Amino acid sequence: MDFWDTFFDSDHRQRRDIESLRKSEAARKRAENRNLRSLDDQQARIEALEQQVGELRLVCQTLLTTLKESGTVKPEQISEVMHRIDAADGVVDGQSTPRGPDEPPSKGPQIRAW
């Protein structure tokens, strides 16, 4: 601001400044609301993934326990097949890695025991 703006401030200039501040505040609130919605969406996605992991853990434990108790498969056989499946994706990291960026993200299996 220069000398004249400081000493001869007009109502019009003040009104313009107030409106500018209101617009800035409204834009800031919109951005904050967008961020909050994004966080809510991420939290819901995390909860869904945690639910899927828990279901898969239960299924895996059930299958492995059943196979072990029935004597159908030896633990060494399971380890061998797991290693083979792990290596099949090209990355031996103890998990099933997606094949590439063109592979769509999984919504997770629908686990129905019966």
Summary of the structure (lengths in Angstrom):
residues: 114
radius of gyration: 29.5
end to end distance: 76.0
largest distance: 94.1
contacts: 193
relative contact order: 0.05
helix: 69%
strand: 0%
